Amino acid sequence: MKLRSFWQFLIGTASIAFLALGCYALGDAVDQWAVALILLAAVSVLAVLFDIIPVLAAALLSALLLNIFFIDPVPNYKIYDTESVLLFFVYLFIALVNAVLTNRLRKQEKKIRDREEKAKTIKLYNTLLNSLSHELKTPIATIIGGIDTLKEIDAEILPEQRMELLAEIETAGNRLNRQVENLMNMSRLETGTLKLKRDWCDVNELIFLVIQKLPVEDTSRIRFEPDDTLPLVKLDGGLIETAVYALVHNATRYTPKQMPIEIATSYEGNMLLIDVSDSGKGIPESEKQHLFEKFYRLPNSGTGGSGLGLSIAKGFVEAHGGTVNVANRPQGGALFCITLPAEVPKL
């Protein structure tokens, strides 16, 4: 703290001295009134940047330099007439008051920002708890209930019932794992620790990996025709796979059962395009601007979902310099389009 004050004192006084020297070098080109305004402006700038003590020192120095070098007789620290006395003390008063008020205003603004940031953090924390309470409690209850059932009536349970319970436990475990991954991915985006690991990637294989991660009841309604003409592209396959999965998983939640979900890929003008379209109700125009916000969920979207998937998808795509856009299809449903600048092998 003392070292910072020392450097602020040094920089502040040096700045005022430098400005005064420059004005003095101009000679009769600037009068004492212009110099007073220039030095006062410099004190105001310092008050915005520095603590109060170095600023007051700069203000006092500016008044002394104005007296010695710009109020006749020059150079002399004495003042001989009423006008000079008035100029000196009025300037000193204005400079000191300006320094104090500007410094107080800066501190007040900081308090307001801190208060707003605190309120925002509390709101985000409450939203996180509300969003994840169901997402975490439900699969945990499923896992505990399934294990208790297997432990209590293991000898009496039929093989198909055992397999059904194990499938429910597996689904719940995958759901928990997905939420933990979402939180970790959002943390990486928020803290700026996300690092791209670009490598050559087969886009068709990437899409098939996404489909394999979906629950069995959803994989059957995915429509994807691999494009054998697509070149290999250089990107972080893991991040883009996560982004595409988020869009496809979102589509499964808002598309009626048995209705198809289509995935299409293409490469045009050095850009990789990945489209995910569903057969749901589409996105209300008033909601599109909020769709990719953290924890945001469409009104009347039912239970389930933490509201992180689309936000993470957008963050991962933008980390590649790409974009994610959403539009409503003429025939009904929503269309999400990922556009990525992607390097291809040189021929």
N, C-alpha and C positions, 0 to 999 in steps of 0.2 A: 504493500500500500504506500509506504514512504517512498519507495523507488518510483512508483507511478506518479506520485505528486511532484517529485523532483523533476522528472522528465516533462511533465505538463508545465511546471514553472519555467523550465529552461526553454521549451518550445514556444510557450506563450510570450515570454519577454523577448525572445529572439525575433519572433514574428513582428511584434510591435516595433522593435528597434529597426528591423529591416525595412518596414513600410515607412517609418519616419525618415530613415536615411534616403530612401528613394524619393520621397517628397522633397526633402531638403536639396537633393541633387537637381531637381527640376527648377529650383530657384523661383523666380517671379511668375512662372507658368501656373503655379497654384498658390492661392492665398491661404491665410490661416483658417478661414471658415471651411474651405474645401478639405484641408488637412484634418481638421477636427472631425468632419463627417467620415473621412476615410478611416481614421483611427477608431472612431466609435463603431463603425461597421465591423472592424476587425475584432474589437472587444466582444461584440454580439456573437460573432462566429465562434470565438473561443468559449463563450459562455454555453453554447450549445454542445460543445465537444468535451470540455474539461470540467473539473471540480471547481468549487467556489473560490478556494484560497488562491490557486494559480491565476484565476480570472481576475480577482480583485487586484492582485499584484500587477497584472498586465494593464488593468484600467488605470491604476495609480501611475505606472510608468508612462503610459500614453499621455496623461495630463502633464507630467513633468517635462516630457520631450516637447509637447506642444508649447509649454511655457518657455523653455530654454531656447528652442531653435526656430519658433515661428511667431512669437509675440515680441515685438520690438521692446528694448534693444536686443539684437541677436548677435552672438549667443550670450545669454545672460538669464539667470534664474529669477531676477528681480522684476517686479511689475510696478510701473510708475503711475498709471492713470486708472481712473475708475472703470473705463471700458475693458481694459485688459484684466483687471481684477475680476470683474463680472464674468468675462469670457472664461477665465481659468476655473473659477469655482462652479459656474453653471455646467461647464463641460465635465469637471470632476464629479459633480453630483449626478449628472445624467449617466455618465459611464458606470459609476458604482451601482446606481439603481438599476440600470439596464442589465448589468452583470448578475445582480441578485435575482431580479425578476425572471430573467431568462433561465437561470439555473434552477429556480424553483419550478418554473413551468416545465422544464425538462424532467425534473424528478416527479412532478405530478403526472405527466404523460406516461412515465415509466410505471408508476403505481397503477394507473388505469390499465395499461397493457398487461401488467402482471395479474391484475384482478380479472381481466377478461380471459387471459390464458388459463388461470386457475379455474374459472367457471367452465371454460371449454373442456378442460381436462376432466373435471368432475362429471360433466355431461357425457363425455366420451366413455368414462369409466362406467357410469350407470348404464349407458347403452350397451357396452360390452357385456356387462353382467346380465342384463335382460335378454340380450340376443343369444348368449351362450348357455343360459341356465337350462333351457329346454334341450338344446343341442347336446349338452353334456349329461344331464340327468337321465334323459330317456335311454340312450345306449348303455349307460352304466347300470340302470335298473334292469335292462334286458339281459345284460351279461350276468349280473348277480342272480337274477331270477332263473336263468337257464342253468347256471352251474348248480344252484340249490336243488333244482328239479332233478338234475342228473345224479346228484349225490344221494338224494332221498329215495328215489324210486328207480335207480339204475337197473336193478334186477328185473323189474316188472315192465320197463318201457320197451316198446317195440322198436326194431331197428330203424324203420322209417321215421318214427317219432324222434329217435335220437338224432338222426341226420337232420331233421327239421330244426331241432333245438340248436344243434351245432351250427347250422346255416344262419340262424338268427343271431347267435353269438358272434359269428364271423362278420355279419353285416354291421352289427353294433360296433365291433372293434374297428372295422374300416371307417365307420362314421366318426368315431373318436379320433382316429389317426388323421383323418382329413381335417378336422377342426384344429388339431395341434399344428399340422402343417400350415394351415391358413394363418394362424397366429404368428408362427415363425416367419412365414413369408412376408406378412404385413410388417413385422418388426424390422426385417431386412430393408424393406422399402422405406420405412419411416426414418430409420437411422442412417440411411445412405451406405450401408455395408454391402449392398448387392453388387456382386462382381460377375460379369458375363464370362462364360467359358465357351467361346465359339469353337465349333468343330463342324465337319461336313456331316450333313444330316439328310436322310431319305424321308421326305415329307409323307409319303404313303405309309411307311413303317411307323412314323410318329402318330398318324391318325389311328392306325390299327392298335397301337399301344393305348391310346386314349379310350377306344371302344372296349378294349379288354378290361379296363379298370371299372367300367360301369357295372351296376348290378345286372344279374342275368335277365331280369324282366325288362330291362331297358335296352340291352344290346340287340334284341330281336327287331326293334323298330328303327334302328339306325340305318340310313340309306347312304352308302358311300361307295363310289366307283373309283378305284385307284387310277390315276393318270400315269401311264408308263412313260410319257414324254417329259415328265417333270425332271429337271436336272437336280443334282445334289445342291444343297444350299448350305452356306456357312452361317450358323447361328447357335445359340445356346439351346440345344434340343430339350433339355430338362425344363427350362423356364417356359418355352413355347408350348410344350406338352401340357404343363400345368395350366397355362392360359386357355388353351383349346378345351381342356377338360372342364374348366370352370364354365365356359360358354355352353358346352354340350350338357353338362349337369344341370345348368340353369334351365336349358330348354326342356329337359325331361320333367322338371318340376312344374312347368307352366303349360305343358302340352297334354291334352287328355290321353289316357291310356290307349294303347294300340294305334294312336295316330303317329305318322312317320316324322322323323327328324332327319334332315338332310345335311350332309357335309360335302363341300365341294372345294377343290383346290385348283389353282392355276398360277402361271408365272408369266407376267407381262411387263415389259419395259423395266427390267431389273428389279421388279417388285413381286414378292410372293403374296398371293391372296388366299386366304382361308375363310370360307363362308360357312356359317352355321345357321340354318333356318328351321323354324318349328311351325307347328300348326295350331298354336294357341290363339289367344285373343289379341295379341299384339301389345304394343306399349302405348299408353295414353301420351299424347303430345306434351301435356303438362309435366309428365314424369321423366321424360327423356334426359333432361339436364341434370337430374339427381341420380340417374340409374347407376353410375359408376362410383358414387360416394360410399365411403366406409359405412358399414352397418345399415345401409339403406335397403329397404324392402318395399316392393309395390304394395299399395293398400289392398286389403282383402286377399293377400297372397297365401293365407292359411298358415299353419304351423310349420316349423322346420326351417332351417337355413339361418346363417348368422349374418348375411349381408356383406360378406367379405370377398366372395369369389370373383365377382365382376370387377371390384376395385383392384384386386391382385392381378387379374388378367390384364387390365389396362396398364398397371404399373410395369409388368413384365414386358409387355409389347412396346411401351414407350421407352423402356430401357434399351431396346434395340433400335430406337429411332423410328418406330412405326406408330400406327394409330389403330384404334378400335372404334368402329362406327355402328350405329344401330338404326334400322328403318323398319317400317311396317310393310309387309308384302301385300300387293293388291288382292291376292286370293285369300288373305288372312294369315295371321301369325307374324312373328318378328324375324328379322334377318340381321345377324351380327356379322360384320366383315372385318377381319384382321388384315391389315396391309403392312408388309414388312420390306424394307430395303434389304436385299439378300444377295450376297456374293455367290457366284457360280464358278465352277472350275473353268479355267481358261483352256481353250482348244489349241 
